[in-house]
Amino acid sequence: MIKVSDTASKRIFSMMQEDGFDPTKDFVRVGVKSGGCSGLSYELKFDKETHENDKVFEDNQVKIVVEKKSFLYLAGTILEFSGGLNGKGFVFNNPNASRTCGCGESFSL
């Protein structure tokens, strides 16, 4: 399961509406791909369609879809939104990551 903080939930709802998505029906697709300075990087996008190998979750009123392969890397992750001095953006607090890069966008196990 992936959890979503209150600040991330509010920001996701706002961004989905701005991009023409319906946060009550559509969802956030979260994934992992090869790349980044630590070996793996996070993907986050809005989507309307699920696929056969997807796992579907809901937390804090946000629907989340993760491909089964990516889920192995993301189980237990908390999605947060940071608006601090270091810049705005979504932050993945991943308990499975043994190392993360300075930007927080990539990790290794």
C-alpha positions, 0 to 999 in steps of 0.5 A, spaced: 500 500 500 502 507 498 499 512 503 498 519 501 499 525 506 494 531 507 498 536 503 499 531 497 492 529 497 490 537 496 495 538 491 493 532 487 486 534 487 488 541 485 493 539 479 488 533 477 482 539 476 487 543 472 489 538 467 482 536 466 482 530 470 476 528 475 479 526 482 473 522 484 474 518 478 481 518 475 487 516 479 495 517 480 499 512 476 505 511 480 511 507 478 519 506 478 523 506 472 531 505 471 535 511 471 537 517 475 543 518 479 541 512 484 539 507 479 532 507 480 527 513 479 520 515 481 514 516 476 508 520 477 502 521 472 495 522 472 491 516 468 484 514 466 485 507 464 488 501 468 491 495 466 491 487 467 497 488 472 495 494 476 494 494 483 489 499 485 489 503 492 485 509 495 488 513 501 486 520 503 481 520 498 486 519 492 486 513 487 493 510 486 494 505 481 501 501 481 504 496 476 505 490 480 512 490 478 513 497 481 509 495 487 515 491 489 519 497 490 514 502 493 510 498 498 509 502 504 511 508 501 508 515 503 507 520 498 508 527 500 508 534 498 513 539 500 513 546 498 519 548 502 525 553 501 528 547 497 523 547 492 516 545 491 514 538 489 512 531 491 516 527 495 517 519 496 518 517 503 520 510 501 522 505 507 525 500 502 530 505 499 537 504 502 540 510 498 537 516 495 540 522 491 540 529 494 534 531 489 530 525 492 527 523 485 531 517 485 533 511 489 537 504 490 535 498 494 
